[in-house]
Amino acid sequence: MVLRRWGWLGLLVSAGLALWLLLAGPSKVLGLDPGKLGMLLLVATAWISLYGVSQIPKGELEAVVSPGEWRAWVGAVFTLVAIVYFLSKAPAFADGPAWGNPDAGAVARNLVMLLIAWTVLSGVMGGRWKGVVQEDERDREIEKKAGGWGRGALVAAIVGLAVMLGFSPAAKLEWASHFMIANLLVSALMWGWLCEYAATAVMYWRDRH
C-alpha cells in the first residue's frame, strides 16, 4: 500500500531526527554512539521510503522521473548527507589514523554503512526499469555536461586546499596532519561527486519543465 500523507510526514521527521543524532546529538544516547543510531535510523528511513515508492503503480513513477534523474537525486541526497556528516566530525581526524583513533573509526564505519545502503537502494530501485531503455541521447548529453560541473568543482576544491596549505603560516596549520590532509582530499572528491549529481538532477528537472 502506498504511504499516505501522514506516513511521509513521519518519515520526514524520522530523517530529521537521524540527521540531528548524526550531526549535533549528545555524546551518548542510552550508552550508545549517537552517530551509529542516527545512521541506522537514516538507513531505515531510506528503506521505508523505498518501499513506499516501490508501491506506486508501475508506469506512474516512470512517466514522471527517468532512471537517470532518479539516480541523480538519490546520489545527491546521500552524498550531501555524507559530506555534512564528514565535515561535522572532522575534528576527530586530528588525533590520527582510524586504527588508533576510536572516534575516527566510528565515523568511517558510519560512512561505509551509508555507502552500502546507497548502493543497495539504488540497485533495488533500478529493478523498476529492468527491460526498459534507460539511456538515450538526452541522458548522455546531460551526463556529459554534469560531468564537467563535477570536474570543475573537484579542481576548485583541490586548488583551494593547495592555496590554503601553501600560503598559511605554519603556526596556523598545526591541525593539518597527514591523516587530516588525506581526509580533506577525500572530502574534495565527495564535493565533486555532489556537484555532478546535483547538476544532473537540476538538468533533468529543467528539461521536464
C-alpha positions, 0 to 999 in steps of 0.5 A: 500500500502506498504511504499516505500523507501522514506516513511521509510526514513521519518519515520526514521527521524520522530523517530529521531526527537521524540527521540531528543524532548524526550531526549535533546529538549528545555524546551518548544516547542510552550508552550508545554512539549517537552517530551509529543510531542516527545512521541506522535510523537514516538507513531505515528511513531510506528503506521505508521510503523505498518501499513506499515508492516501490508501491506506486503503480508501475508506469506512474513513477516512470512517466514522471522521473527517468532512471537517470534523474532518479539516480541523480537525486538519490546520489545527491541526497546521500552524498550531501548527507555524507559530506555534512556528516564528514565535515561535522566530525572532522575534528576527530581526524586530528588525533590520527589514523582510524586504527588508533583513533576510536572516534575516527573509526566510528565515523568511517564505519558510519560512512561505509554503512551509508555507502552500502545502503546507497548502493543497495537502494539504488540497485533495488530501485533500478529493478523498476526499469529492468527491460526498459531503455534507460539511456538515450541521447538526452541522458548522455548529453546531460551526463556529459555536461554534469560531468564537467560541473563535477570536474570543475568543482573537484579542481576548485576544491583541490586548488583551494586546499593547495592555496590554503596549505601553501600560503598559511603560516605554519603556526596556523596549520598545526591541525593539518596532519597527514591523516587530516590532509588525506581526509580533506582530499577525500572530502574534495572528491565527495564535493565533486561527486555532489556537484555532478549529481546535483547538476544532473538532477537540476538538468533533468528537472529543467528539461521536464519543465 
